[in-house]
């Protein structure tokens, strides 16, 4: 029995989502050092994401500064503007992040990763493919003497013109994190 052509993209998306979810689950419990909640919006679109960040996989110390690389696994929900047709979408992602610690507690962070969305419409906007790259740039600060951190992150999702239309979607996100030490 051959699946109908309309179901093939759904099966591919589900399979890729399952692979990313397994990566998320494999990465999170074994070396998770930080749990974050990110909430943001841009141009009427909203995003709420939970993320698990690994212990640094690589660190280079420059004396008074440090550069490290960690892996972030995330799951979230995106919403279109109120009153627009289309259901909210789920997304899972896996993103390597570089952090440049310019003080002991404050860092710039940047990451580019793979994300799979549960559909291709956010509100009335089509994103053409469920597979999206997520590019993030942020500022992060750990509150001294506590396990808590605060940050501000700009995230852009795009399919890199794999298929058109490729309008991309941006979010300016507040980040609250808890470090497990």
LUMDOMAR-583780 format. One line per field, with one value per atom (N, C-alpha, C): chain; x, y, z; atom name. Coordinates in steps of 0.001 Angstrom, whole numbers, plus 500000, padded with zeros to 6 digits. Layout:
# residues N
kette	c(A | ...)
east	c(X | ...)
north	c(Y | ...)
up	c(Z | ...)
atom	c(CA | ...)
//
This chain:
# residues 181
kette	c(A | A | A | A | A | A | A | A | A | A | A | A | A | A | A | A | A | A | A | A | A | A | A | A | A | A | A | A | A | A | A | A | A | A | A | A | A | A | A | A | A | A | A | A | A | A | A | A | A | A | A | A | A | A | A | A | A | A | A | A | A | A | A | A | A | A | A | A | A | A | A | A | A | A | A | A | A | A | A | A | A | A | A | A | A | A | A | A | A | A | A | A | A | A | A | A | A | A | A | A | A | A | A | A | A | A | A | A | A | A | A | A | A | A | A | A | A | A | A | A | A | A | A | A | A | A | A | A | A | A | A | A | A | A | A | A | A | A | A | A | A | A | A | A | A | A | A | A | A | A | A | A | A | A | A | A | A | A | A | A | A | A | A | A | A | A | A | A | A | A | A | A | A | A | A | A | A | A | A | A | A | A | A | A | A | A | A | A | A | A | A | A | A | A | A | A | A | A | A | A | A | A | A | A | A | A | A | A | A | A | A | A | A | A | A | A | A | A | A | A | A | A | A | A | A | A | A | A | A | A | A | A | A | A | A | A | A | A | A | A | A | A | A | A | A | A | A | A | A | A | A | A | A | A | A | A | A | A | A | A | A | A | A | A | A | A | A | A | A | A | A | A | A | A | A | A | A | A | A | A | A | A | A | A | A | A | A | A | A | A | A | A | A | A | A | A | A | A | A | A | A | A | A | A | A | A | A | A | A | A | A | A | A | A | A | A | A | A | A | A | A | A | A | A | A | A | A | A | A | A | A | A | A | A | A | A | A | A | A | A | A | A | A | A | A | A | A | A | A | A | A | A | A | A | A | A | A | A | A | A | A | A | A | A | A | A | A | A | A | A | A | A | A | A | A | A | A | A | A | A | A | A | A | A | A | A | A | A | A | A | A | A | A | A | A | A | A | A | A | A | A | A | A | A | A | A | A | A | A | A | A | A | A | A | A | A | A | A | A | A | A | A | A | A | A | A | A | A | A | A | A | A | A | A | A | A | A | A | A | A | A | A | A | A | A | A | A | A | A | A | A | A | A | A | A | A | A | A | A | A | A | A | A | A | A | A | A | A | A | A | A | A | A | A | A | A | A | A | A | A | A | A | A | A | A | A | A | A | A | A | A | A | A | A | A | A | A | A | A | A | A | A | A | A | A | A | A | A | A | A | A | A | A | A | A | A | A | A | A | A | A | A | A | A | A | A | A | A | A | A | A | A | A | A | A | A | A | A | A | A | A | A | A)
east	c(500838 | 500000 | 500889 | 500720 | 501485 | 500709 | 501420 | 500718 | 500392 | 499331 | 498947 | 500018 | 500181 | 501190 | 501002 | 499759 | 499508 | 500040 | 500135 | 500605 | 502129 | 502846 | 504301 | 504963 | 504619 | 505251 | 504958 | 503767 | 503416 | 504299 | 504501 | 505338 | 506790 | 507281 | 508671 | 508845 | 507891 | 507954 | 507893 | 507014 | 506901 | 508193 | 508795 | 510042 | 511175 | 511315 | 512359 | 512116 | 510870 | 510527 | 510870 | 510614 | 510944 | 512449 | 513227 | 514685 | 515176 | 514682 | 515089 | 514640 | 513447 | 512965 | 513832 | 514259 | 515161 | 516496 | 516998 | 518231 | 518054 | 516895 | 516579 | 516575 | 515915 | 515839 | 517195 | 517976 | 519296 | 520246 | 520183 | 521103 | 520729 | 519452 | 519013 | 519362 | 518967 | 519174 | 520632 | 521440 | 522779 | 523733 | 523636 | 524589 | 523881 | 522615 | 521890 | 522383 | 522718 | 523143 | 522233 | 521385 | 520569 | 519208 | 518177 | 516821 | 516356 | 515833 | 515398 | 513965 | 513310 | 512006 | 512174 | 511810 | 511913 | 510516 | 510199 | 508896 | 509138 | 508525 | 508748 | 507734 | 507863 | 506966 | 507663 | 507048 | 507526 | 506428 | 506032 | 505063 | 503756 | 503339 | 502081 | 502182 | 503330 | 503543 | 504213 | 503875 | 504362 | 505005 | 505977 | 506703 | 506932 | 506667 | 506957 | 507753 | 508967 | 509873 | 510505 | 510649 | 511446 | 512710 | 513854 | 515125 | 516009 | 516722 | 517705 | 519070 | 520006 | 521335 | 522336 | 523208 | 524199 | 525301 | 526067 | 527328 | 528169 | 529144 | 529997 | 530665 | 530590 | 531234 | 532683 | 532964 | 534299 | 534437 | 535626 | 535883 | 537297 | 537445 | 538774 | 538850 | 539840 | 540013 | 541033 | 540652 | 541534 | 542026 | 542032 | 542415 | 541204 | 540927 | 539775 | 538485 | 538581 | 537410 | 537408 | 536240 | 536108 | 535161 | 535427 | 534551 | 534165 | 532862 | 532459 | 531395 | 531254 | 530289 | 529413 | 528100 | 527157 | 526053 | 525252 | 524163 | 522843 | 521925 | 520605 | 519543 | 518730 | 517582 | 516335 | 515392 | 514231 | 512932 | 511862 | 510509 | 509671 | 508847 | 508086 | 506801 | 506136 | 504842 | 504852 | 504431 | 504340 | 502882 | 502521 | 501146 | 501142 | 500156 | 499973 | 499227 | 499090 | 498345 | 496897 | 496344 | 494957 | 494030 | 493056 | 492072 | 492479 | 493718 | 494172 | 493865 | 493502 | 493246 | 494545 | 494417 | 495589 | 495836 | 496157 | 496395 | 497813 | 498029 | 499403 | 500209 | 501511 | 502396 | 503340 | 503681 | 504740 | 506041 | 507153 | 508455 | 509439 | 510350 | 511463 | 512741 | 513798 | 515041 | 516270 | 517366 | 518673 | 519660 | 520308 | 521151 | 522447 | 523591 | 524845 | 524957 | 525398 | 525548 | 526975 | 527535 | 528798 | 528479 | 529178 | 529026 | 530390 | 530449 | 531646 | 531404 | 532061 | 531909 | 532884 | 532388 | 533267 | 533398 | 532544 | 532761 | 532471 | 532699 | 532469 | 531010 | 530070 | 528649 | 527862 | 528493 | 527761 | 528378 | 527517 | 528006 | 527133 | 527763 | 527056 | 526922 | 525770 | 525574 | 525045 | 525489 | 525050 | 524927 | 523867 | 523658 | 522870 | 523147 | 522396 | 522071 | 520776 | 520383 | 519237 | 518861 | 517791 | 516518 | 515382 | 514083 | 513061 | 512128 | 511005 | 509722 | 508867 | 507575 | 506482 | 505373 | 504278 | 503408 | 503695 | 502938 | 503661 | 502990 | 503628 | 502862 | 501886 | 501155 | 501210 | 501683 | 501627 | 500628 | 499455 | 498379 | 498060 | 498026 | 497752 | 499038 | 500199 | 501488 | 501955 | 502363 | 502923 | 504444 | 505040 | 506495 | 507055 | 506204 | 506527 | 507081 | 507964 | 508494 | 508422 | 508220 | 508217 | 509633 | 510633 | 512027 | 512459 | 512969 | 513407 | 514750 | 515617 | 516827 | 516461 | 517069 | 516857 | 518177 | 518256 | 519457 | 519171 | 520037 | 519800 | 521044 | 520789 | 521840 | 521287 | 522072 | 521539 | 522587 | 522111 | 522912 | 522373 | 523278 | 522884 | 523652 | 522968 | 523614 | 523164 | 524126 | 523829 | 523805 | 522764 | 522640 | 523596 | 524570 | 525665 | 525145 | 525690 | 525326 | 524027 | 523397 | 522146 | 522255 | 521368 | 521359 | 520574 | 520078 | 519205 | 519978 | 519447 | 520014 | 518909 | 519240 | 518307 | 518971 | 518172 | 518745 | 517725 | 518245 | 517440 | 518005 | 517136 | 517583 | 516717 | 517369 | 516671 | 516821 | 515693 | 515709 | 514981 | 515593 | 515023 | 514902 | 513688 | 513456 | 513288 | 513910 | 513828 | 514181 | 513643 | 513987 | 515155 | 515825 | 517009 | 516698 | 515485 | 515032 | 515036 | 514869 | 514689 | 513449 | 512430 | 511170 | 510575 | 509882 | 509247 | 507746 | 507109 | 507652 | 508491 | 509411 | 510286 | 510283 | 509165 | 509081 | 509946 | 510310 | 511036 | 510120 | 510540 | 509769 | 510742 | 510559 | 511450 | 510752 | 511570 | 511061 | 512117 | 511723 | 512554 | 512087 | 512992 | 512589 | 513285 | 512532 | 513089 | 513392 | 514484 | 514916 | 515159 | 514544 | 514774 | 515352 | 516491 | 517111 | 517455 | 517575 | 517976 | 519115 | 520230 | 521416 | 521457 | 521611 | 521701 | 523170 | 523581 | 524988 | 525011)
north	c(498823 | 500000 | 501248 | 502104 | 503336 | 504470 | 505270 | 506414 | 507435 | 508168 | 509182 | 510263 | 510913 | 511976 | 513116 | 513380 | 514467 | 514122 | 512810 | 512415 | 512350 | 512274 | 512161 | 513310 | 514582 | 515652 | 515543 | 515098 | 514938 | 513875 | 512737 | 511662 | 512103 | 512829 | 513322 | 514290 | 515191 | 516153 | 515434 | 514459 | 513703 | 512943 | 512333 | 511592 | 512516 | 513657 | 514605 | 515162 | 515428 | 515895 | 514856 | 513583 | 512505 | 512410 | 512551 | 512510 | 513670 | 514886 | 516042 | 515893 | 515360 | 515158 | 514151 | 513085 | 512102 | 512751 | 513614 | 514348 | 515258 | 515912 | 516779 | 515988 | 514850 | 514035 | 513436 | 513045 | 512472 | 513526 | 514744 | 515800 | 516355 | 516514 | 517231 | 516547 | 515276 | 514740 | 514432 | 514037 | 513565 | 514684 | 515834 | 516912 | 518255 | 518235 | 519499 | 520264 | 521526 | 522334 | 523537 | 523822 | 525027 | 524785 | 525243 | 525187 | 526622 | 526959 | 528331 | 528362 | 529447 | 529758 | 531059 | 531026 | 532204 | 532590 | 533851 | 534352 | 535628 | 535698 | 536881 | 537060 | 538183 | 538486 | 539447 | 539631 | 540596 | 540727 | 541927 | 542203 | 541423 | 541228 | 540540 | 539032 | 538444 | 536995 | 536727 | 535590 | 535290 | 533911 | 533761 | 532511 | 532269 | 531040 | 530606 | 529313 | 529284 | 528156 | 527745 | 526433 | 525878 | 525302 | 525558 | 525100 | 524499 | 523465 | 522829 | 523061 | 523607 | 523861 | 522966 | 522341 | 521422 | 522167 | 521405 | 521934 | 522285 | 523181 | 523479 | 522217 | 522066 | 520941 | 521280 | 522575 | 523082 | 524437 | 524714 | 525992 | 526445 | 527728 | 528319 | 529530 | 529546 | 530629 | 531629 | 532898 | 533971 | 534811 | 534269 | 535035 | 535688 | 536937 | 537643 | 537395 | 536718 | 536394 | 534896 | 534394 | 532966 | 532786 | 531796 | 531407 | 529960 | 529652 | 528253 | 527895 | 526599 | 526042 | 525057 | 525219 | 524279 | 523959 | 522981 | 522541 | 522862 | 523470 | 523799 | 523001 | 522277 | 521552 | 522299 | 522511 | 523334 | 522748 | 523136 | 522831 | 524077 | 524458 | 525685 | 525725 | 526844 | 527068 | 528483 | 528640 | 529951 | 530236 | 531515 | 531951 | 533115 | 533136 | 534270 | 535383 | 536518 | 537637 | 537249 | 537851 | 537582 | 537893 | 537040 | 537251 | 536707 | 536231 | 535667 | 534166 | 533614 | 532177 | 531394 | 530116 | 529253 | 528937 | 527690 | 527232 | 527569 | 527649 | 527778 | 526540 | 526688 | 525586 | 525224 | 523943 | 523465 | 523468 | 523574 | 523408 | 522769 | 521963 | 521393 | 521800 | 521994 | 522440 | 521961 | 521964 | 521620 | 522648 | 523407 | 524522 | 524560 | 524550 | 524818 | 526328 | 526691 | 528089 | 528381 | 529460 | 530002 | 531134 | 531151 | 532257 | 532892 | 534208 | 534986 | 535690 | 535177 | 535731 | 536894 | 538121 | 539282 | 539771 | 539281 | 539399 | 538004 | 537826 | 536511 | 536066 | 537023 | 536685 | 537133 | 537798 | 538345 | 537882 | 537451 | 536892 | 537318 | 537390 | 537462 | 536025 | 535680 | 534318 | 534354 | 533376 | 533271 | 531799 | 531474 | 530091 | 529997 | 528933 | 528607 | 527125 | 526791 | 525404 | 524989 | 523725 | 523114 | 523041 | 523354 | 523321 | 522663 | 521965 | 521387 | 521909 | 522485 | 523012 | 521997 | 522068 | 521115 | 521449 | 522520 | 522903 | 524000 | 524541 | 525567 | 526891 | 527062 | 528324 | 528833 | 530063 | 530746 | 531869 | 531728 | 532663 | 532501 | 533589 | 533489 | 533523 | 533501 | 533532 | 532102 | 531856 | 530552 | 530619 | 529610 | 529529 | 528462 | 527859 | 526954 | 525590 | 525520 | 524221 | 524121 | 522917 | 522707 | 522772 | 522485 | 522580 | 524039 | 524585 | 525982 | 526062 | 526936 | 527249 | 528298 | 528215 | 529214 | 529900 | 531196 | 531982 | 532866 | 532823 | 533594 | 534378 | 535562 | 536423 | 537036 | 536965 | 537471 | 537959 | 538552 | 539000 | 538271 | 537705 | 536861 | 537282 | 537296 | 537658 | 536720 | 536141 | 535313 | 536215 | 536074 | 536877 | 536307 | 537112 | 536664 | 536069 | 534904 | 534238 | 533460 | 533381 | 532634 | 531719 | 530751 | 529915 | 530538 | 531759 | 532393 | 533246 | 533320 | 534173 | 534863 | 536004 | 536771 | 537091 | 537146 | 537465 | 538073 | 538579 | 539108 | 538493 | 537897 | 537175 | 537556 | 537758 | 537949 | 536643 | 536061 | 534805 | 534986 | 534508 | 534560 | 533133 | 532740 | 531435 | 531644 | 530787 | 530875 | 529520 | 529219 | 527946 | 528099 | 529257 | 529520 | 529340 | 529684 | 529581 | 528149 | 527161 | 525782 | 525716 | 526469 | 526545 | 527924 | 528438 | 529751 | 529583 | 530479 | 531713 | 531438 | 532326 | 532232 | 533580 | 533918 | 535236 | 535373 | 534249 | 534311 | 534807 | 534576 | 535029 | 535399 | 536572 | 537082 | 537129 | 536983 | 537119 | 537796 | 538764 | 539352 | 538707 | 537973 | 537131 | 537524 | 537511 | 537602 | 536183 | 536022 | 534685 | 534650 | 533680 | 533423 | 532024 | 531870 | 530545 | 530167 | 528859 | 528293 | 527322 | 527527 | 526684 | 525605 | 524342 | 523213 | 522966 | 523313 | 523088 | 522531)
up	c(500000 | 500000 | 500000 | 499042 | 498950 | 499611 | 500433 | 501025 | 499947 | 500184 | 499200 | 499131 | 497960 | 497835 | 498829 | 499238 | 500195 | 501578 | 501909 | 503230 | 503325 | 502194 | 502233 | 502986 | 502708 | 503487 | 504981 | 505344 | 506747 | 507382 | 506695 | 507223 | 507323 | 506319 | 506379 | 507541 | 507715 | 508807 | 510152 | 510270 | 511514 | 511811 | 510776 | 510969 | 511386 | 510726 | 511089 | 512484 | 512805 | 514150 | 515208 | 514919 | 515855 | 516068 | 514996 | 515113 | 515980 | 515720 | 516532 | 517983 | 518201 | 519566 | 520305 | 519619 | 520239 | 520584 | 519689 | 519978 | 521166 | 521248 | 522364 | 523663 | 523663 | 524870 | 525245 | 524238 | 524504 | 525056 | 524535 | 524958 | 526330 | 526590 | 527781 | 529098 | 529317 | 530650 | 530988 | 529996 | 530294 | 530693 | 530070 | 530332 | 530482 | 530808 | 530927 | 532139 | 531926 | 533048 | 533245 | 532264 | 532341 | 531686 | 532328 | 531789 | 531627 | 530433 | 530157 | 529657 | 529937 | 529376 | 528602 | 527321 | 526456 | 526003 | 526117 | 525676 | 524887 | 523702 | 522900 | 521807 | 521121 | 520012 | 519064 | 517905 | 516914 | 515870 | 515585 | 514531 | 514712 | 515970 | 516249 | 516376 | 516066 | 516199 | 517538 | 518177 | 519524 | 519567 | 520480 | 520632 | 522118 | 522551 | 523912 | 523797 | 524368 | 524181 | 525498 | 525707 | 526804 | 526176 | 526809 | 526247 | 527335 | 526965 | 527829 | 527202 | 527981 | 527452 | 528173 | 527382 | 527928 | 528662 | 529440 | 529949 | 528734 | 528891 | 527738 | 527194 | 525881 | 525206 | 524863 | 524830 | 524534 | 525199 | 525762 | 526423 | 526068 | 525790 | 525633 | 526543 | 527414 | 528375 | 527835 | 527801 | 527343 | 528513 | 529692 | 530882 | 531499 | 531134 | 531708 | 530920 | 529774 | 528950 | 528673 | 528287 | 527997 | 526817 | 525995 | 524894 | 525123 | 525064 | 525202 | 524175 | 523961 | 523010 | 523748 | 523633 | 524245 | 523240 | 523577 | 522714 | 523398 | 522653 | 523187 | 522453 | 523209 | 522670 | 523137 | 522218 | 522573 | 522033 | 522689 | 522218 | 522498 | 521529 | 521713 | 520915 | 521052 | 520410 | 519836 | 518581 | 517950 | 517602 | 517697 | 517477 | 516507 | 515623 | 514721 | 515415 | 514741 | 515319 | 515631 | 516653 | 517046 | 515874 | 515678 | 514626 | 513271 | 513130 | 511852 | 511850 | 510688 | 510628 | 510801 | 511098 | 511254 | 512714 | 512956 | 514323 | 514760 | 516074 | 516564 | 516146 | 516032 | 515638 | 516772 | 516851 | 517740 | 516957 | 517654 | 517007 | 517982 | 517439 | 518206 | 517486 | 518244 | 517637 | 518378 | 517670 | 518220 | 517673 | 518579 | 518168 | 518969 | 518296 | 519005 | 519267 | 520469 | 520852 | 521296 | 520764 | 521250 | 522212 | 523348 | 524308 | 524540 | 524354 | 524640 | 525974 | 527042 | 528383 | 528519 | 528398 | 528504 | 529940 | 530842 | 532288 | 532837 | 534119 | 534727 | 534588 | 534618 | 534633 | 533407 | 532437 | 531296 | 529983 | 529059 | 527792 | 526624 | 525464 | 524189 | 523709 | 523152 | 522661 | 521240 | 520439 | 519051 | 518691 | 517939 | 517522 | 516235 | 515482 | 514265 | 514351 | 514265 | 514420 | 513536 | 513675 | 512888 | 513723 | 513091 | 513750 | 512838 | 513433 | 512690 | 513317 | 512468 | 512897 | 512567 | 513282 | 513087 | 511880 | 511186 | 509997 | 509248 | 508237 | 507415 | 507383 | 508284 | 508378 | 509812 | 509976 | 511274 | 511078 | 511693 | 511382 | 509909 | 509170 | 507732 | 506897 | 507547 | 506844 | 506551 | 505301 | 504973 | 505061 | 505702 | 505807 | 504859 | 504038 | 502930 | 503346 | 504331 | 504760 | 506279 | 506769 | 508213 | 508774 | 507935 | 508361 | 508259 | 509350 | 509405 | 510137 | 509669 | 510413 | 511453 | 512618 | 513654 | 513957 | 513707 | 513980 | 515181 | 516186 | 517406 | 517810 | 518335 | 518872 | 520143 | 521228 | 522485 | 523452 | 524521 | 525647 | 526863 | 527663 | 528782 | 530026 | 531185 | 532445 | 533555 | 534252 | 535433 | 536656 | 537467 | 538686 | 539725 | 540112 | 540976 | 542278 | 542623 | 543867 | 543804 | 542632 | 542480 | 541254 | 541130 | 539926 | 538770 | 538927 | 537950 | 536952 | 535739 | 534708 | 533932 | 533354 | 532531 | 531204 | 530161 | 528867 | 527929 | 526833 | 525748 | 524478 | 523676 | 522487 | 521290 | 520150 | 518879 | 518101 | 517665 | 516908 | 515589 | 514531 | 513183 | 512657 | 512240 | 511610 | 510117 | 509322 | 507868 | 507282 | 506085 | 505440 | 504467 | 504467 | 503621 | 502133 | 501743 | 500345 | 499801 | 500682 | 500229 | 499353 | 499762 | 499024 | 499267 | 498276 | 498394 | 498622 | 499324 | 499862 | 501119 | 501368 | 502526 | 503245 | 503911 | 504530 | 505785 | 506392 | 507653 | 508769 | 509986 | 511135 | 512241 | 512822 | 513860 | 515209 | 516270 | 517632 | 518489 | 519282 | 520307 | 521609 | 522263 | 523387 | 524683 | 525765 | 527111 | 527561 | 528261 | 528665 | 530164 | 530825 | 532237 | 532324 | 533005 | 533059 | 534498 | 534693 | 535972 | 535705 | 536394 | 536195 | 537269 | 536845 | 537778 | 538100 | 539280 | 539715 | 541095)
atom	c(N | CA | C | N | CA | C | N | CA | C | N | CA | C | N | CA | C | N | CA | C | N | CA | C | N | CA | C | N | CA | C | N | CA | C | N | CA | C | N | CA | C | N | CA | C | N | CA | C | N | CA | C | N | CA | C | N | CA | C | N | CA | C | N | CA | C | N | CA | C | N | CA | C | N | CA | C | N | CA | C | N | CA | C | N | CA | C | N | CA | C | N | CA | C | N | CA | C | N | CA | C | N | CA | C | N | CA | C | N | CA | C | N | CA | C | N | CA | C | N | CA | C | N | CA | C | N | CA | C | N | CA | C | N | CA | C | N | CA | C | N | CA | C | N | CA | C | N | CA | C | N | CA | C | N | CA | C | N | CA | C | N | CA | C | N | CA | C | N | CA | C | N | CA | C | N | CA | C | N | CA | C | N | CA | C | N | CA | C | N | CA | C | N | CA | C | N | CA | C | N | CA | C | N | CA | C | N | CA | C | N | CA | C | N | CA | C | N | CA | C | N | CA | C | N | CA | C | N | CA | C | N | CA | C | N | CA | C | N | CA | C | N | CA | C | N | CA | C | N | CA | C | N | CA | C | N | CA | C | N | CA | C | N | CA | C | N | CA | C | N | CA | C | N | CA | C | N | CA | C | N | CA | C | N | CA | C | N | CA | C | N | CA | C | N | CA | C | N | CA | C | N | CA | C | N | CA | C | N | CA | C | N | CA | C | N | CA | C | N | CA | C | N | CA | C | N | CA | C | N | CA | C | N | CA | C | N | CA | C | N | CA | C | N | CA | C | N | CA | C | N | CA | C | N | CA | C | N | CA | C | N | CA | C | N | CA | C | N | CA | C | N | CA | C | N | CA | C | N | CA | C | N | CA | C | N | CA | C | N | CA | C | N | CA | C | N | CA | C | N | CA | C | N | CA | C | N | CA | C | N | CA | C | N | CA | C | N | CA | C | N | CA | C | N | CA | C | N | CA | C | N | CA | C | N | CA | C | N | CA | C | N | CA | C | N | CA | C | N | CA | C | N | CA | C | N | CA | C | N | CA | C | N | CA | C | N | CA | C | N | CA | C | N | CA | C | N | CA | C | N | CA | C | N | CA | C | N | CA | C | N | CA | C | N | CA | C | N | CA | C | N | CA | C | N | CA | C | N | CA | C | N | CA | C | N | CA | C | N | CA | C | N | CA | C | N | CA | C | N | CA | C | N | CA | C | N | CA | C | N | CA | C | N | CA | C | N | CA | C | N | CA | C | N | CA | C | N | CA | C | N | CA | C | N | CA | C | N | CA | C | N | CA | C | N | CA | C | N | CA | C | N | CA | C | N | CA | C | N | CA | C | N | CA | C | N | CA | C | N | CA | C | N | CA | C | N | CA | C | N | CA | C | N | CA | C | N | CA | C | N | CA | C | N | CA | C | N | CA | C | N | CA | C)
//
